[in-house]
Amino acid sequence: MTEHEEYCVSIRDSYKMPDRTPAGYAVMLWAWNSHDETWRYAAIRNYLFADYNGSGRKALRQARRDARKLAGIFNYTNHDTNEEGMWQ
């Protein structure tokens, strides 16, 4: 078994339903469940394009900035927009 930290953060695309229209980005906080040996969603914060004058770059920049701060404060792993390493 691979040792995992207790928490980590990542950034995902955020969509409007039902047509999956891109709406922004979401910083996700994940908690490791040792019973199931999998990551479980713990918290989310959305960064909507509309909040940044419709700019996807500004929304992503703010999401990355906040994910770095969160990971740094609590010493979590920051997977940014690539969650692939979480699931291995």
C-alpha positions as CSV (number, residue, x, y, z in Angstrom):
1,M,0.0,0.0,0.0
2,T,1.2,3.5,-0.8
3,E,1.3,5.9,2.0
4,H,-1.0,9.0,1.5
5,E,-1.3,12.3,3.2
6,E,-4.5,13.0,5.0
7,Y,-5.6,15.8,2.6
8,C,-4.7,17.3,-0.8
9,V,-6.1,20.0,-3.1
10,S,-6.7,20.1,-6.8
11,I,-8.4,22.3,-9.4
12,R,-11.2,21.1,-11.7
13,D,-13.3,22.7,-14.5
14,S,-16.7,23.8,-13.2
15,Y,-19.7,23.4,-15.5
16,K,-23.3,24.5,-15.6
17,M,-25.8,21.7,-16.0
18,P,-27.6,20.2,-18.0
19,D,-25.5,21.1,-21.1
20,R,-22.1,21.2,-19.3
21,T,-21.4,24.8,-20.3
22,P,-18.0,25.9,-18.9
23,A,-18.6,28.2,-15.9
24,G,-15.2,28.5,-14.3
25,Y,-12.9,26.5,-12.0
26,A,-13.3,24.8,-8.6
27,V,-10.6,24.3,-6.0
28,M,-11.3,20.9,-4.4
29,L,-10.2,19.8,-1.0
30,W,-9.9,16.0,-0.8
31,A,-9.7,13.8,2.3
32,W,-8.1,10.4,2.3
33,N,-10.5,7.6,3.6
34,S,-8.3,4.9,5.0
35,H,-11.2,2.5,5.3
36,D,-12.0,2.5,1.5
37,E,-8.4,3.6,0.6
38,T,-9.7,6.3,-1.7
39,W,-9.9,10.1,-1.9
40,R,-13.3,11.6,-0.9
41,Y,-14.5,15.1,-1.7
42,A,-14.3,17.3,1.5
43,A,-14.9,20.9,0.3
44,I,-15.1,23.1,-2.8
45,R,-14.7,26.7,-3.7
46,N,-15.9,27.9,-7.1
47,Y,-14.1,30.6,-9.2
48,L,-16.7,31.6,-11.8
49,F,-15.8,33.4,-15.0
50,A,-18.6,35.9,-14.3
51,D,-16.9,36.9,-11.1
52,Y,-13.7,37.8,-13.1
53,N,-15.3,39.9,-15.9
54,G,-15.8,36.7,-18.0
55,S,-12.0,36.0,-18.1
56,G,-11.1,32.3,-17.8
57,R,-7.4,33.2,-17.3
58,K,-8.1,35.5,-14.4
59,A,-10.4,32.9,-12.8
60,L,-7.7,30.1,-13.2
61,R,-5.0,32.4,-11.9
62,Q,-7.0,33.1,-8.7
63,A,-7.9,29.5,-8.3
64,R,-4.2,28.5,-8.6
65,R,-3.2,31.2,-6.2
66,D,-5.7,30.1,-3.5
67,A,-4.8,26.4,-4.0
68,R,-1.1,27.2,-3.4
69,K,-2.0,29.2,-0.3
70,L,-4.2,26.4,1.1
71,A,-1.6,23.8,0.4
72,G,1.2,25.9,1.9
73,I,-0.7,26.8,5.1
74,F,-1.7,23.2,5.9
75,N,1.2,21.4,4.2
76,Y,-1.0,19.6,1.7
77,T,-0.1,18.3,-1.7
78,N,-1.2,20.6,-4.5
79,H,-2.1,18.6,-7.6
80,D,-3.2,21.8,-9.5
81,T,-5.1,20.8,-12.6
82,N,-3.5,17.3,-12.8
83,E,-5.2,14.9,-10.4
84,E,-3.6,11.8,-12.0
85,G,-1.1,11.4,-9.1
86,M,-3.8,11.3,-6.5
87,W,-5.3,8.1,-7.9
88,Q,-2.2,6.0,-8.1
